[in-house]
Amino acid sequence: MIEALALLFVLSDASTPTLPRHGDVVPVEERPSGQEHPTDPLFDREYVATDDPAFVLLAVESARQGILDARSAQDILRDAHLVDAAARIRKQNEMTYQRLEALSKAKGWRLPADNPQRASTLRTAGEARTAANFIVGQIATHQATIAQYRAQLGGKGDAQLKRTLRETLPGYQENLDLLLRLDL
C-alpha cells in the first residue's frame, strides 16, 4: 500500500497545485483593486445631477445635520485643532444653509420641515475615540457633499443654484483638506 502511494507521489506533477479545482478566470495579479468597480452596483454608483428642488431639499437637510454635528463636536471635543475644525465646519454649513434656503424661497421650492428631535450623529466614547469618530465621519460627509455638488454642477440645472454651489464648494474642499491634515 505504501509502495502504491509512493508510486503515485513520484508520478504526480508537484508543480501544479491541486486546489483550487477550477483555475481563476482572472489571475490575481491582473485583478482590479476593487476601487475601479463598485462592490454593490445598486448602491455604489457615481452621483448624478437630480432635479434642482429635490437637490436643494436634501442639501438643506444635510446642512442642518452638519450644523448640529459640528456644534456637538465643539461642545464635546477638547483638542483646540479639532474644536477649530468643528467651528469651521459649522460656519460652512450655516453659510450653505442660509444661501440654499434663500434661493429655495426665491424660487418657490419646498424646504424640509424642522426636526425638533434631530440628534447628533457624532458617536461618543473615550476622548480619542470620539475625536477619531468626528474626523472619520466628517471626512466621509465632506467627500459625499463635494461629489454631490460636483454632480449637480455637471447637470442642466438652475443657473443661480449652480452659482451658489460653485461659491460654496471651495469651503467644503478646504474643510476636507483640513480634516485630512489633522493629527490625533
Buried (B, 14 or more C-beta within 10 A) or exposed (E): EEEEEEEEEEEEEEEEEEEEEEEEEEEEEEEEEEEEEEEEEEEEEEBEBBEBBEBBBEBBBBBBBBBBBBBBBBEBBEBEBBBBBBBBBBBBBBBBBEBBBEBBEEEEBEBBEEEEEEEBEBEBEEEEEBBBBBBEBBBEBBBEBBEBBBBBBEBEBBEBBBEBBEEBBEBBBEBBEBBEEBEE
